[in-house]
Amino acid sequence: MKAVALLLFALAPSIAWAQADADDLPPPVAEAEENPGAPLPDDPDVAVGREAYNAGDFAAAVTAFRAVARRHPENPAIYRALARAASWADAPETAIRAYRHYLALAPGAADGDKVKAELTLALRKTESPPAEGPPPAVAEALAAVIERSKADAFAGEAGALAALDALLAIDYVGPELAEGRRAVDETLRRRTDELIGRWWAPDDRASPEALTAMAAGWAARAKRGALDYEAERMSAAVTGLGQLAGQKWSEAIETLGPVAPGDPRLRYAQAVALARAERHVEAEQVLAALARDADDPRVAALLGLVRRAQGRIDHALDAWRIALEPPAAGAR
């Protein structure tokens, strides 16, 4: 590889480094793990990029490393690899942006001084280096993602996910791509949890419209990539609550059933759906289990109602007495 690097150095003076010595050239990517705190991501295209780089096919290496960076936009090491491949491929603007991303994402990297020197050399190779920060189109698209997410507008052409699609469609790689995805996912999760909480607080119950809008947001998000278990659970939860608010009892029961265990708010909603569907025995089973863990008069009150519906008046009265008891000290 050293002989190859020397030959490339002789043939391509435009990408010369500080000294005419192969040791001053970016090392083969396979040997470039100088900062153990920032390893390359586990991605099949990393191997493709390494092979292309070490074979001297730097344009192919740039293509592979850009693909990895789009999938792992906050991994520092991929930008170091991309920058070095782009420098050899005579793509100084790509190299400059990638070097900057690496230094921003790994400010304490052990090879920081060396990377800064490489960035300085890349800057000398172009009369018009790119400005600091993301390009205007990227900044504008990212701002739209964040603004629409804050407004709880996720689905549709005017939603945050459409703005995220526009951001990802730009021919650019950088940590801003992760920021856009995070803005959507974090807001979806936070707002969904708030809506579930408002179901548990009937004095401020979420409207069917709000629940439907959030469910649509999750559906649109699912079409754009795999969801983790927690995201799938929250998507099902808000969808089930929307069905319940829309008086679709059977659909709500089916949707909430798999995700309600472990969350008293969703368990209560599941019991409501069962009670409204006149599946009183099942509703009682859910409520009886919930009453052991959730000290809340609404649980006891609903338990009394489903027992009365079964003609078990004495048992219903027992539950209602509990519902009318003063809350224990420290209870909500």
N, C-alpha and C positions, 0 to 999 in steps of 0.2 A: 504493500500500500504506500510505503514511503517513496518508492521509486515512481509509482503512478502520480503521487502528489507532486514530486519534483518535475515530472514531465508536464503536468498541467500548469504548474507555476511558470515554466519556461514558455509555454504556448499561450498563456493568458495573463499578460502583465497587468491587465486592467483590474484583476482581482488579487493583486499582490498585497501582502500584509506588511507589518512593520519591518521585517528583515527578510532577506532572500534565503530563507532556510525553511525546509519543509516542516520543522518542529513548530514554526510560528503559524502554520496553517491550521484551520479547524481540524481536529482529529476525526478519524472515522467515527460515525455515530455509535458504533458498537463499543467504542472506548470512551465515550463522551460523558459518562455518568460521574461527573466531578462533584456533584452536589447530591449526596445520598438522601437529603431531605426533599428532593424534587425529582423522583424517578419518572421515566417515561411511562405513560399509561399502558395498561394491558389491552392492546388493540392490535388486531392482525395487520393493519396497515403500517404499524411501526416496523415490523420485520420487512415489509415491502420497501419502505423508505430507507431502511438501513442497507438493504441489498443494493438498491439503486445508487445510493450515495457512495458506497464502497466500490461500486463498479464504474463510478465516474458519470453516471446518468443523473445529473443534478436536477434537470427539469422534472424527471419522473419522481425523484425524491421530494421535490417541492410539492408535487401533486399529492403524493401519499401523505406527507406530513400535514398539508392543509386539510385533508380529509379527517385526519386524526384530531387536529385542532378544532374543527367544527363540532366534533362529537365530545371533545373534552376541552372546552374553551377556557377553563381555569387551571389547567395543568401547566406549570411553568416550563418544565423540561421540553415539552413538545415545541415551544416557541424557540428555544435555543437550537434544537435540531433543525427547525424550519428556517431560522435565520441563517445558519451556516450553509444549508443547501441552497438557499436563495442567493447568498453571496457568490457562490461558485456558479450558479445558473445565470449570473448577470441580471438579477432582479433586485436592485438595491432598495427600492421602495418597500417591497415585501420583507426584505431582510431588516430594514430599519424598524418597521412596525413590530416585527417579531422580536427583535432585540429589546425594544422598549417594553413589550408585554412581559418578557421574561424578567427584566429588571424590576418591573412594577409588582409582579406576582411573587418574586423571590428576592426581596430587598436585602436579605442577609446571606445570600448564596455565597458559598466558598469561592466560586469562580467569578464573582461579581466584577472584580477589577479587569479580568481578562475579557469578559463579555463587553464591558464598557469600552475597552480598547478596540475590540472588533466593531462595535457600533460606530466609533469615531472613524474607522477606516471605511465603513459602509457609507457614512455621511459624505466622505470626500469623493465618492464615486458618482454623485449626482449633484447637479447645480440647483435643483429644486427639490429638496427632501420633503417628505410629507410633514404636515404640521403635527405638533403634539396633540394627543387625544384622538378620538374616533373621527372619521370623516363626517361632514355635515349630514349626509343622508342617514348614516348609522345613528347619530345622535338624535335626529328627528324621529326616526322609527322607534328608537328605544323610549323616548319621551312619550310617544303615543301609547306604547305598551303600558307604561307605568300609569299614565293618566287614566286610561280606560279601565285598568285593573282597579284603581282606587274608586272609580265610579260604579263598580260592580257590573261593568258591561264586558262580558266575555265572549258570547257567541255572536254570530252574524258578521256581516261585512264591516260593520262599524265597531266590532268588539276587539278586546285586547288580543285574542288569539289570531285574528286576522292581521292586526298590527305586528304580532310576533312573526307570522308568516312572511310579512313584508321585510322585517328585519333579517330573517334567516335567508331570504332570497337575494340579499345584497352580496356581491362578490367580495366578502370581507371575513376575516377571522380575527377574533379577539375576545377578551373576557366579557365584553358587552353582550355577547350572545347568551352567556350563562345568566347575566343580570336580567335579561329580558325573560328568559324561561323562569327564573326564580321569582320575578315580580308577579307573574301569572300564578304559579303554583302556590306560593306563600299566601297570596291574597285569597285564592280559592279556598285553601285550607282554613285560613283564619275566619273568613266570612261564613263558611259552612259551619264551623264550630259555634260561631255566634248565633246562627239561625237555629241550630240544634238546641243551644242553651235557651233561646227565646221560646222554643216549644215547651220547655220545662218551666217557663215563667209566663203563665197565661195572661198576666196583666200587660204584657208587651209581646204578644204572640206574633211571630213572623207571618206576613201575609202570604196567601197562596201564590201571588205574583212573584214575590221575592224568592220563594222556594223554587218555583218553576224556572226563574231566571238562573238561579245557581245550578240547578240540575242541568239546564241547557249548557251552561259553562263547562261543567264536568264532561258532558257528552262530547262537546266540541274538543275538549282537551284530550279525551281518550282517542279520538280519531287521529291525533297528531303524534301519538307515541304511547308506549306502554306505561301503565300506572303502577305504582307500588301498592302493596296491600293496604296501607293506611289510606291512600288516595282512593282506591276502589271502595273501601268501606265508607268513606265520607261521601263519595258520589252516590252510593246506594242509600245512605241515610237520608240525604237531602231529597233524593228522588222519592223515597218512601214517604217522607213527611209531606211532600207536595201532593202525592196521591191521596194521603189521608186528608189533607186540607181540601182536596177536590172531591171528597166523599167516595173515593174509589177504594172501598174497604178491602176487597179481596186482593187487589193489586198491592196495596200497602202492606198487607199481611205477608205476602210472598216476598216483597222487596226487603222489608225490615227484618224478617225472621233470621236470616243468616248473619246480620250485622248487629242486631240488638244485644246479644249476650255481652256482658261486661260493661255496658253503658246504661245506667238507670234511666236516663232521659229517653233513650230509644226503646228500652223495655216498656216504659210507661206508654209511649206512643203505640207500640205493638199491641199492648193490652187494650188500648182505646179502639184500635182497628178491629181486634177480635170481638170486643164487646159490641161495637156498632154492627158487626156482621152476625151478631147473635150466636157467636161461638163462645158461649159463656163458660163452659167447663175449661176450655183452653185459656181463656182470659183470667179465670180465677187462679189457675196454676201459675201463670206468669206473675200475677199480682201478689200471690202468697209468697213466692220466692223473693220478689222485689221488696215486700214489706219487711222481710228479715234484715235487709241491708239498707233500705232507704227510709229514714224516719221522716216521712212527709205525709201530711193529712190527706193529700189528693189520692195517694195510693190506697189508703184505708177507705176513703169515700167511694172510690171506684170499685174496690173490692166488695163493699156493702151493696152497691148497685147490682153487680153481676150475681151476687148470692141471692138478692131479692128476686132477680129475674128467674132464678131456678126454684123459687118458692121456699127458700131456706131463710125465713124471716129472722129467727133467733140468731143465726150466724151473721146475718146482715146487720142486726142491731149491735152485735159485738164489734164489728168492724167500724160502724159509725161512732160508737163510743170512743174508740181509739182516735178517730178523725177529729172528734170534738175536744180531746184532751189538750191542755196547754202544752206548747212545745217544750221539750226538755231544754235545760240550760245549755247554751252553746249551739242549739240546733238552728237551722235556717228558718 
